[in-house]
Amino acid sequence: MSIDRIGVLGAGAWGTALALAAQRAGRQTVLWSRRPDQAETMRRTRENADYLPGIVLPPGLTITSDPAEAISGADALLLVIPAQHMRGALAAFDIPAGIPLISAAKGIELSTDKTMSAVLRELLPNNPAAVLSGPSFANETAAGKPTAVTLAAADRDLALTLVEALNAGTFRPYASTDVAGTEVGGAVKNVLAIAAGIISGMGMGENARAALITRGLAEATRFAVALGGRADTLMGLSGIGDLMLSCSSTSSRNFSLGKRLGAGEQLQDILGSSHSVVEGVYTAAALIRRARALSVEMPIAEGVDAVLNHGTDLGTVVQELLSRPIGWETQGAPASKPSA
């Protein structure tokens, strides 16, 4: 299989950054925006001023508001659409069977509690589904700064083909066959990044943030395994890599929102002041419902859901987490007392 032409559906910051990466990798790349006015402005100014100001869009990158132009003739499609809008967008597109679909959305569908790969399999069962996730701020990727991500597809050969097609030197995808583990890492880290931001906003210190990242990784790993993923995937780029990045910088929309919550701002005021989607806000409820259905314990994510969706006081959630029974760090107690 040869990947010569790539359609990128979604012209936000990450969609534009991935389109630039694909174009730098030598692929014929078409970037689709749902807004004709945005597409026209980007064509004229060669800049996505709304989401990536200052980044030049090269002449070789085609920009359109016609989805057929992005899809027609494409050997693969990058779906860079917010998780809660993915289903509606795909239903409106005419995507031929057989074209690989690469989801770059990091979330769980609120209306069904499904992962993005499950949504793709449901709507387009005749198109191979892949996912791309990992530690990646869009502005750095767009600027050509080194970025490494995980690209997972159930078919090993497809994963390797897609990785080779998108490898652009400074943009380095690593192949995996663990679709579930890869997308869980990206979805859960958004919720955990809100928790890390809350800790920062409340002034609880770096010790607390380090503990949250570590225990949050344990939660994400349990959830991934319950969905059929592999624990070792969460030790890689799409797990601990993405978690560390998103829990450490206000460049993360989720961390920034959590920090403002921790400092006392109201959720609706924060959301009203942002023109970008904060995926963790919408993923939290779906994640907790799915985790409960699978009997997976996720106390940190539960706390975030309680704050965001049930009006629970931040202090109450923190106290509940600190009051949890102590126990073994890893699963289960030692089988026997160590010999002298």
Secondary structure, DSSP 4 states (H G I P E B T S, - for coil): ----EEEEE--SHHHHHHHHHHHHTT-EEEEE-S-HHHHHHHHHHSSBTTTBTT----TTSEEES-HHHHHTT-SEEEE---GGGHHHHHHHS---TT--EEE----B-TTT--BHHHHHHHH-TTS-EEEEESS--HHHHHTT--EEEEEEESSHHHHHHHHHHH--SSEEEEEES-HHHHHHHHHHHHHHHHHHHHHHHTT--HHHHHHHHHHHHHHHHHHHHHTT--GGGGGSIIIIIHHHHHTS-TTSHHHHHHHHHHTT--HHHHHHT-SS--HHHHHHHHHHHHHHHTT---HHHHHHHHHHHH---HHHHHHHHHTSPP--SSSS--SSPPP-
